[in-house]
C-alpha cells in the first residue's frame, strides 16, 4: 500500500466531473492509481446508459476492472470479488504490469494462467469473511437465482451471474435492505436457533 496515495473518499471528486462514460471512468481512475497509488483496497462501480464496469483497486499502484454483461448482475460484498479475469478480453482493463507481476512473483495460487482468479490471488481469506462478506453475496444470489444451491459460507461463489428472471427496482430494493428473510439466519425470524439468527451480518444492517 502507498500511504501517500489516493483513497475511497477521493475517487468521486477527482474522477466524476471529468468523464463522460463508465469506460472513461475506469481509465481515468486507473491512470491516477498507477501514478499516485492507493493506501487501501476498494471495489468501485462505474455505470452509464450503455455499460457497467466493476473495478478493484488491488493496492499499491495496481488495479483491475471488468465489464459486466448486459444480462447479468454482480453482488460484491466487502472482499475481492473478480474471479475469471482474461487479460486479452475487450471487456477487461488492468494496470499495465499486473499480469507481469502475477507471473514474476508466482501469485497464481491455482496455477490456472489466463484467465486468472483474482479473488484467490489478491483477496482476503480471513475467518471474518465467512461471517461478514460471503453470506451477503450468497443471499443476493439466492434471491436472483433461487434454483442454484450454495451454502452461505461458500468462498467460491461466482462473481457474475445471469438472473433467472428480469430484475426490477423492487428486486434490488428488497435485496439491499434484506436480513436473510425466509432462512434460519433472519435475526427477527423464528426458524433457527439463537446462534443461527446471529451467525451472519445481514445486508440491510
Steps between C-alpha positions, in 0.01 A plus 500: 500500500608857434432710811510822294274367225134567428209327668127444491401850612699651210357298213176687428661845520797430274320279246127566456514867380750409228346196327216434257466122523558207732793382287663845524456486876690173528782631282533831685496349848741235374742771387481666841559170678801415286649847558415568865416156644243427768516436871209253504312246291159593361226383268357772274206484259478721191180510298347694213205435269701244302743324732576399857859442609623369834850604605713380790796693633737223593738722693822685434476603134299205372136458395269286288157563347243288320195592295181336626296339219170677428289203611691432822548638850766487768478496878823643641532502879805636682756266353681447171240380252640458146562136412541409129717784371620478141774752424440461125129583510350829377281487813790530746753769588787494749815680606768459236723260692240302695530174307879530501496547879281191547743290299820653640405438863320167443168636634277271292424262786268292279760462221214584265662759278286734293213537597610555859297474819590842644293429811735214587811700409427834668196440720479453874450155644413594856265319733297822516421473127284196575290705741518848356531474121425165338147454647385835360609403149337159550165650598477737202585215265241287679236768430588548134593137420283293735557172315876513567592333827800631691594519866514843666869455578612384153811709415478407132169662414508627142574867443266558204156339477215508251175531699217254450252781443517863392594715798291797609574798719293324769727194476806712568328690781401173669849353461686804630276534806480127573584310815495138376119482500350150469818337627609395846751788496235774523572677833128581534382158388403191692639222279848461643670490835624810675846423360362465146320835518825678588740297288534745211493876449183587304523719191244750626693554823 
